[in-house]
Amino acid sequence: MCNVCYLLGSEATGGSGESSATKPHTGRPSNAIWKHYIRSGKSKSGPHHVAKCRYCDYTYSRGKVTKMQMHTAFACPSASADTKQEVISLLNYSDDEPEEDDKSLSGAPTKKKTKTTQRELSSYFTSSQKVGKEMKQFLDRELLKFMVCCNIPFSRLDEPGFAVFMSSFKPGYQLPSATTVEEHLFWEEAARVVTKTQCELKQDQFLTLALDGWTDNGKSLYAYTVITADRRVYLHALKDFSEEKHTAVFLAEETEKVIVELGNERVAAVVTDNAANVHKMRQNITEKYPSIVGLRCIPHFVNLITQDILKHEWAAALLNKCQAIVHFFACHTRSCALLDNLRSSSVPQFASFVKTRWYSAGSCMLSVLRNEEALRQLLQVQNDAVSANISSIISTRQFWADLEQLTNVMRPFMAIIGTLESKSATLADCYHEVASLAAVIDGISTNASNFKDHCAAVFAKRWTDINDDIYLLAYQLHPGLRGKGIVAGIFPRIAAAAAAMWKNLGNGKCSTMRLMSQLMKFKHGQSPYDLPFDGEFMSPCLWWMSVADSVGSELQHLAMRLLSITPHSAACERAFSILGWIHTKSRNRMLIPRLEAMGKMYMYNACHMQLPKNQSSSHGSSSQVVQCDLSSAVSCYESELEAEDSAPSIYESEEDVTDTGTIWSSVKQCFDLSSSAFVSMHSAHVPVAHEETVAQVHRADDNDDFCVSDVVEQFVVTGDSEHNYA
């Protein structure tokens, strides 16, 4: 009778409401997930009810609780953030590591064990006794992490060989079935990761939101990754926009949802590529949230400069010849084997050129140049092993001379992209490396006619994208750079940028004047801004955390906010590499919510994974992710490059040539390109002389509107020698 009442009864939220008034609900209570679903009858294939989602009308013919929880928490497109968080809390559980206790197996009450360093007798042998419930939950979670991070399909759990292998480590541990892991344990662990990620992000003040698109199996996916100030990377969301038009308005609405979930007061910057729609999207976001800085991906910016430079006739011809050499030896095994016998152990193999990653052109040409001696020996020993075309290229002395000149130009580009894609890169590094790139172009000396002018025109064309005072301000506030190499007269721009940004953060005139006072003291190296800085042992944010100015902490807050921003979207590219490594041909039916959950689990564990003290990783830091198949991410930049720059030539008209020449002249007026800060391409701390301390400002702040230029003029006059401190 109880079972009948349970099957026929309905909840106030899940049924029609009529039967519940006449027949009270008895039996086992229904799961709380049912309040988000509508029961529309009993399933034909079992005791489950048909469940229909209240938000998106998705229907389950068999309303299993786990699948319903998974749909509402991770897959439902219409459920609110509060609803998803409520369901995630149902899936979440404690992740404290249990202590195995044999007494718990008998069901007898146990006492709380006192933690001690003394080893128990059971640790000296492998027990075949069945493990306790808490220990089994812990081992199940660790096994799930292992399978996700190593990309092992869950179906391997049902294979006898894997069970025998695991029993050799823990005979008393019974492996869960593949169905249990896939339908229950996986989503519980995903909910735990989401909860942990939310708690950790709430403790960080300056977050960088990176956004980029990816095409996978005909689907258009957008990844939203969050980078903290200490460079921990989280995959916040993976959204399927296949059925939507990727307009600026649509992307701005979706990005705003993510910003609201994170908290707009904690988001310091939004970083994307520079396609027309996302560029407009960044503008819409910064207009609505003035405190958020909209930035373009700087490595992508340098990548476009490299692409344009290699369009020069002389450079393109050399690159084509190098590609011909690499392609020939890749297709002819006999010639490749003979070359391997002649190549010394210190000489690398040939590197291929990937069209969508233009810095690989430098690697390709450099690999050919380093194989010059082996190639010449091959012509002397086995002339018939090389075709006539390749033989003519190798035997030409001018080819090797020109190739050496071009590789000398490309080496700084390769180093700059590597520096800017690193996790420790800051906005100050962007300005420093781009200025170093201008110094490299200014010092080009080749046999090719007009190559230097071509490079200068390319840089001038792209310079407008990076000529933002935000980068200039960050370069000034870096404790190891302090604006070194910037010509006189630029500081008023820096002060105006600082005042404008401080005003956008919601501060008033009085606090802005205190900010200007602190900025002047920092510029002249006065106490407390005279502390030494060494980039090998401290980060810029750590240096600023140790500064305590009696005037106030306005400059400290502004500097830490700027220098905490990650200026690239390489985290999205790495996420796409991981997702492509997971979503292989053997798992091509994997749904987007499961792929998103696996990506979140992988990246979270990569940030927090620590090896035992007696083990070390042969691949560097233990926080680094497992090596993935990067071939899946080769096309990441392809659509962006085609969208931003499909013109065959950088010159649209004769007027553009004149304009780029004028812009290049203005670039040289901003920097001292002969300065060691740019020529050596290394950050160095320069001792700053002590001067008189700036008068302090101790007035209460106000929130009235004010003109930024009026405040700046009170502190910065025409020259640096005259100042009017408040």
Beta strands, then each sheet from edge to edge (+ up, - down):
strand 1: 37-42
strand 2: 49-53
strand 3: 59-60
strand 4: 207-216
strand 5: 219-227
strand 6: 233-240
strand 7: 267-272
strand 8: 293-296
sheet 1: 1+ 2- 3+
sheet 2: 6+ 5- 4+ 7+ 8+
end
